[in-house]
């Protein structure tokens, strides 16, 4: 009997809360500020695009990592490709007639 009474009270409270929420409204600036806050909070880990924050991160990263000196750095090898003009790549289509 206690379970039925608890379920009835819970469902009654949820129904009343739903009725109250249907009549509840906020002004537009509150929705705009809430949306901006959610956008910032969801993209917090991608703040590298902001100048004043990326400068601080670059300073922290350079201080925590050892610098590369000339003795430990390996020279880059250059890669070169030869290109063939498109006119030379095209082969004429010919039909062989018998």
N, C-alpha and C positions, 0 to 999 in steps of 0.2 A: 504494500500500500504506500510506503514511503517513496518507492521508486516512481510510482505513478504520480504522486503529488509533486515530486521534484521535477519530473518531465513536464507536467502541466505548468508549473511556475516558470520553468525555463522557456517553454514555447510561448507563454503569455508575454514574458519580458521581451523576447525576440520580436514578437508581433508589434508590441508597443514601440520598441526601438525603431523598427522599420517604418511605422507610421510617422514617427517624429522625424526620421531622416528624410522622408519624402518632402516634408515641409521646410526643411533646413536648406538655406542657400547662403552662399558667400558672395561678396562683391568681386568683380572682375580683377582688380589689382591683386587680391589675395591669390586667385588662381594663377595669375602670371608669375608672381613671386614664388609660389609653390612649384610651378613648372620649371622655373630657372634653378631653384634649389635642387630639384630632382635631377636635372640635366648635369649640374655641376657635380653632384654626389655620385652619379653613375659613371662619370668620366674622370673621376679624381685621379686615377692611375695614369691617365693620358695627358697630363698637364705640361708636357714638354713643349707645346707650341706657344706658351706664354713667355714673353721675353724676360720678365723679371723673375720668373720661377726657373727658367732654363739656365739663366746665369748662375743662380745659386746651386743648382744641381751640378753644373759643369765644374764649379769650384769644389764641391764636395767630392765628386768622382775623381777629380785630378789629385786631390789631397789623399784619398784613400788608396789609389793605385800607384804602383811604382812607375816612374817615367822610363821611357825607352831611350837608351843612349845609342850613339853611333856604333859602339863595339858590339852590342847585342842585336842591332837591327840588321836584317838581311836585305840586300838590294832587290828591287823588283825586276823581274825579267820581262822584257818587252815581247809582245806578241804581234806579229804582222800577218796580214792576209792579203792575197792578191785577188782582185775582183775582175770579173769578165763582163764586158758590156752586154746588155740584154740582147742587142742585135746579133752578137756572135753566138749566143746560147740558142737562138731560135733556129730550128731546122725546117727547111721547106718541105711541105707535104706534097708528095708526088704519087700518082697512081701508076701502077705498072699495068700496062695493057698487053694482052696476049694476042 
